[in-house]
Amino acid sequence: MTSELLDRALIEEAVKKSGLIWVRGAGASEARALWHVWHEGAVCLVGDGPGEQPLPALVDGGAAEVTVRSKDKGGRLVTFRATVSEPASGSAQWETAVAELKGKRLNAPDGEEMPARWARECRVLRLVPTGAVEPLPSGSLAERPVASPATTREPVPAGLPRLLARRRRR
């Protein structure tokens, strides 16, 4: 019982202090970084609508793996399993989750109309932790970045070293 309470406290404190969490839904190949709020013992998310974050592979009643990283160092703090639930739009649980999410949503295009838009076009999810904290991995989990045409790896222009040298002399 004591270790269970300590795990819950660790999860709550880590999630509250982190700006982003990494979530992988059941069946997803990779985790996705998502903004969130901690409210009433669960991680609350909003997404899958125009201008909002995508929530792939997160289905009502499904499972998810959540990894929380340190805000300052970026290291993994805790990984835990969670059950996904989608409160009905307009329910008391949905209203309280939306009130918390609304206060944390940055750069919203519609301000006070945001909850109505979320009710029409988005999904609000709760990820409720289940069980114990997963053990930290023993080895490195570093991976090569996904290949992309958006790259800055090009040769340095020939005149750049002279330009930089001139600026240092001033």
Secondary structure, DSSP 8 states (H G I E B T S, - for coil): -HHHHHHHHHHHHHHHH-SEEEEEETT-SS-EEEE-EEETTEEEEEESSTTS---TT--TT-EEEEEEE-TTT--EEEEEEEEEE---TTSHHHHHHHHHHHHH--S-SSGGGHHHHHHHH-EEEEEEEEEEE----SS---------S--------TTHHHHHHHHHH-
